[in-house]
Amino acid sequence: EEVGNCRVEPNCRMAGNSVDEEVDALAAEIRQLKAELKSQGLGSNEINKMVAEKVQRLQSLKSQLASDDPRKDEAFFARQKKEAEEAQKRKQEQTAQQNKALQEEENRAPQPLIQRKIFHLFAHVGTGPTFHYKPPATLNTKDCGFGGGAVPQPPVYVTEKWDGTTMQATAKHIFKRIDLQGKKRGTDPSQRYGLRLLAWRDEEKGTWCGLDFIEADERFFEALKPYLAKIAALEDGLCVYFEAVHTDINANFKQLPGFADIRVFDFSRSAGGSGKFLPFSETIELAKRYDLPLVGYDYREKLCPEEIWSD
């Protein structure tokens, strides 16, 4: 290779430049060229082909460096490995600290009523792929109580079912509902669910903690972020129940890139160690008061199974 009037052999260097200076300059040139090519939309394979000659020249120069020179690939990869191991250790330590803080706060947090099991309105048979409602329209009296008692066909609200992750929150804590039984479900639905704390509010700083932890699920943060201040404004004793919905939670919203939101479907109120779920009419009022998005609903003066079945 000729540079000016000087012919540079593989083991020679440009006049006036030391090998280490050439290595630094050529490495910087390669980095800059790669960045420029990437900004033009080229892929990694194309970029690597276009800088191959320069990389080969850089390797040739590095072979002339002293064995302990930090510019040599061996030293670089050893340093890179050490830095990665140290970073991983720091991450593990930070994760342990965060998990400990989350567990301690969960132990202190008053546990609100856990979202009740919602039963099927209609009688049904089968499970999984064989599940279906039994025609003609017949109410599931055994589980939901409709169709029996003194008022077998009371006024009802028919609400939308949003398929996401069931969560609930008070002004100070945000929980995710978890299934304690998994596939081995018992006969008592009241024992099926538990709560796992996802976040709590630091009242001194006025900020939520936990949603940005290392092991936190960023999908929940994306869904909750617009509503954190509104949740923090809930009056003492109130608990709001909602579905966190997201492009990447379940399969229903895969066709909506960047979708993240919540839909409220229930409220409860606790006082003096006891609590109760509120009628849906109050849920409507509370969702409006706190400006929280509510599931769609339709009020029926009379529960008529044939009408709902046909709808």
C-alpha positions in Angstrom: 0.0 0.0 0.0 1.4 3.4 -0.9 0.8 6.5 1.2 2.3 9.6 -0.5 5.8 8.6 -1.5 6.1 6.0 1.2 5.3 2.4 0.7 3.8 0.8 3.8 4.7 -2.8 4.3 2.6 -5.0 6.6 5.2 -4.6 9.4 6.0 -0.9 8.7 4.2 2.2 9.8 3.6 5.6 8.4 6.4 8.1 8.8 6.0 10.2 11.9 3.3 7.9 13.4 3.7 5.2 16.0 1.8 2.0 15.7 -0.4 2.8 18.7 -1.3 6.2 17.1 -2.2 4.4 13.9 -4.3 1.9 15.8 -6.2 4.6 17.6 -6.8 6.6 14.4 -7.9 3.7 12.3 -10.2 2.3 15.0 -11.9 5.7 15.4 -12.2 5.9 11.6 -13.9 2.5 11.5 -16.3 3.4 14.3 -17.3 6.6 12.5 -17.7 4.9 9.2 -19.9 2.2 10.7 -22.1 4.9 12.4 -22.5 6.7 9.1 -23.4 3.6 7.2 -25.9 2.5 9.9 -27.5 6.0 9.7 -28.0 5.4 6.0 -30.1 2.3 6.8 -27.6 -0.4 5.9 -27.7 -3.7 7.7 -24.9 -5.2 9.8 -23.8 -7.7 7.1 -23.5 -4.9 4.5 -21.6 -2.7 6.9 -19.1 -5.4 7.8 -18.4 -6.1 4.2 -17.7 -2.4 3.5 -15.3 -2.0 6.4 -13.6 -5.4 6.0 -10.4 -4.1 4.5 -10.0 -1.5 7.2 -10.6 -4.1 9.9 -8.0 -6.4 8.3 -5.5 -3.5 8.3 -6.4 -2.8 12.0 -5.7 -6.4 12.9 -2.4 -6.2 11.1 -1.4 -3.1 13.1 -2.5 -4.6 16.4 -0.3 -7.6 15.8 2.7 -5.2 16.1 1.7 -4.0 19.5 3.4 -5.1 22.7 1.7 -8.2 24.3 0.5 -6.2 27.2 -0.9 -3.3 25.2 -4.5 -2.6 26.2 -5.3 -2.0 22.5 -4.8 -5.7 21.6 -7.9 -7.7 21.1 -7.0 -10.1 23.9 -6.7 -7.3 26.4 -9.9 -5.6 25.1 -12.0 -8.8 25.4 -10.6 -9.6 28.8 -11.4 -6.0 29.9 -14.9 -6.2 28.3 -15.5 -9.6 30.1 -14.5 -8.1 33.5 -16.6 -5.1 33.0 -19.6 -7.2 32.1 -19.2 -9.5 35.1 -18.9 -6.4 37.4 -22.0 -4.9 35.8 -23.9 -8.2 36.2 -22.9 -8.4 39.9 -24.1 -4.8 40.5 -27.4 -5.6 38.8 -27.9 -8.7 40.9 -27.2 -6.7 44.1 -29.6 -3.9 43.1 -32.2 -6.5 42.1 -31.9 -8.2 45.5 -32.3 -4.8 47.3 -35.3 -3.9 45.2 -37.0 -7.3 45.8 -36.4 -6.9 49.5 -37.9 -3.5 49.6 -40.9 -4.7 47.6 -41.5 -7.7 49.9 -41.1 -5.5 53.1 -43.7 -3.1 51.7 -46.0 -5.9 50.7 -45.8 -7.3 54.3 -46.8 -3.8 55.7 -49.5 -3.0 53.1 -53.2 -3.5 54.2 -54.6 -6.1 51.8 -57.9 -4.9 50.2 -60.6 -7.3 49.1 -59.3 -9.5 46.3 -61.3 -9.3 43.0 -64.1 -11.8 43.2 -64.4 -14.6 40.7 -66.8 -13.6 37.9 -69.0 -16.6 37.0 -70.5 -17.3 33.6 -74.0 -15.9 33.2 -75.2 -18.9 31.1 -75.1 -22.6 31.9 -72.2 -24.2 30.1 -70.4 -27.5 29.5 -66.9 -28.6 28.6 -63.5 -27.0 29.3 -60.8 -25.5 27.1 -61.4 -26.2 23.4 -64.7 -28.1 24.2 -66.2 -25.2 26.3 -69.5 -23.9 25.1 -72.8 -22.5 26.4 -75.7 -24.9 26.3 -78.7 -23.8 24.2 -81.4 -22.7 24.7 -80.5 -19.7 26.9 -80.3 -21.0 30.5 -79.0 -18.9 33.4 -76.2 -20.4 35.5 -78.2 -20.2 38.7 -75.9 -22.6 40.6 -72.9 -20.2 40.5 -74.3 -16.7 39.9 -77.7 -16.9 41.7 -79.6 -15.3 38.8 -82.8 -17.2 37.8 -83.6 -18.1 41.4 -84.6 -16.5 44.7 -87.3 -13.9 45.3 -86.3 -11.8 42.2 -85.1 -14.3 39.6 -84.7 -11.7 36.8 -83.5 -8.4 38.5 -82.2 -5.3 36.8 -78.6 -5.8 35.7 -75.7 -4.1 34.1 -74.2 -6.1 31.2 -70.5 -5.1 30.9 -67.7 -5.6 28.4 -65.0 -8.2 29.1 -61.5 -6.9 28.5 -58.9 -9.6 28.2 -55.7 -8.3 30.0 -54.1 -8.7 33.4 -56.4 -8.2 36.4 -55.1 -5.6 38.8 -56.3 -3.5 41.6 -55.1 -0.4 43.4 -55.5 1.9 46.4 -54.1 5.4 46.7 -50.9 3.9 48.1 -50.5 0.4 46.6 -50.9 -1.3 43.2 -51.4 -5.1 43.1 -51.5 -7.7 40.5 -54.0 -10.6 41.0 -52.3 -14.0 40.9 -53.8 -17.4 40.6 -52.8 -19.5 43.6 -54.2 -22.8 42.3 -53.0 -22.8 38.6 -54.4 -25.7 36.7 -55.1 -27.6 40.0 -58.2 -25.6 40.9 -60.1 -26.4 44.0 -63.8 -26.3 44.5 -63.8 -23.0 46.6 -63.4 -20.1 44.2 -62.9 -17.7 47.1 -59.5 -19.4 47.7 -58.3 -19.2 44.1 -56.7 -15.8 44.0 -54.0 -13.9 45.9 -52.3 -10.5 45.5 -48.7 -9.5 44.6 -47.6 -6.0 45.2 -46.2 -4.3 42.1 -45.7 -0.7 43.4 -46.2 1.6 46.3 -46.3 5.3 46.8 -43.6 7.1 48.7 -45.7 9.7 50.4 -42.8 12.0 51.4 -41.5 12.2 47.8 -44.9 11.8 46.2 -43.7 9.2 43.7 -44.5 5.6 42.9 -41.8 3.0 43.6 -41.5 -0.4 42.0 -42.8 0.1 38.5 -39.3 0.9 37.2 -37.5 -1.8 39.2 -35.1 -4.1 37.2 -37.5 -7.1 37.3 -40.7 -4.9 36.9 -42.9 -5.6 33.8 -42.6 -2.4 31.6 -45.9 -3.3 30.0 -47.7 -2.5 33.3 -45.9 0.8 33.6 -46.9 1.8 30.1 -50.5 1.0 30.8 -50.6 2.7 34.2 -48.4 5.7 33.6 -51.3 8.1 32.5 -53.4 7.2 35.5 -50.8 7.1 38.4 -51.8 10.6 39.7 -55.5 9.7 39.5 -55.0 6.5 41.4 -53.0 8.4 44.1 -56.0 10.7 44.5 -58.4 7.9 45.6 -59.9 8.5 49.0 -58.8 6.3 51.8 -60.5 2.9 51.8 -61.3 2.9 48.1 -59.8 0.2 45.9 -60.2 0.2 42.1 -60.2 -2.9 40.0 -59.2 -2.9 36.4 -57.7 -4.8 33.5 -54.3 -3.7 32.3 -54.4 -4.1 28.5 -51.4 -4.0 26.1 -50.3 -5.0 22.6 -48.2 -7.6 24.2 -50.5 -8.9 27.0 -52.5 -11.9 25.7 -53.4 -12.0 22.0 -56.4 -9.7 21.7 -54.5 -6.5 20.9 -51.6 -7.7 18.8 -53.1 -5.8 15.8 -52.7 -2.5 17.8 -49.0 -1.5 17.9 -48.1 0.6 20.9 -51.4 0.0 22.6 -51.4 0.3 26.4 -54.3 1.2 28.7 -56.5 0.2 31.6 -60.3 -0.5 31.9 -62.0 -0.2 35.3 -64.7 -2.7 36.1 -65.2 -2.6 39.9 -64.6 -0.7 43.2 -64.6 -1.7 46.8 -64.6 0.2 50.0 -62.9 -0.9 53.3 -63.1 0.6 56.8 -62.3 -0.8 60.2 -60.8 -4.0 58.9 -63.8 -5.0 56.8 -64.7 -4.2 53.2 -67.4 -4.7 50.6 -67.7 -4.5 46.8 -69.8 -1.5 45.6 -72.8 -1.7 43.2 -71.8 -1.1 39.6 -73.9 2.1 39.7 -71.3 3.5 42.2 -68.5 2.2 40.1 -69.8 4.3 37.2 -69.9 7.4 39.5 -66.4 6.8 41.0 -64.8 6.1 37.6 -66.2 9.5 36.4 -65.1 11.3 39.5 -61.5 10.1 39.3 -61.5 10.3 35.5 -60.6 6.6 35.0 -61.6 4.7 31.9 -64.5 2.4 32.5 -65.6 -0.8 30.6 -68.5 -0.4 28.3 -71.9 -1.3 29.8 -75.5 -1.6 29.1 -78.3 -1.3 31.8 -81.2 -3.7 31.5 -84.4 -3.2 33.5 -84.9 -7.0 33.6 -82.5 -9.9 33.2 -84.0 -11.6 30.2 -81.7 -14.5 29.2 -83.2 -14.8 25.7 -82.5 -11.1 24.9 -78.9 -11.2 26.1 -78.3 -14.5 24.4 -79.6 -13.1 21.1 -77.5 -9.9 21.6 
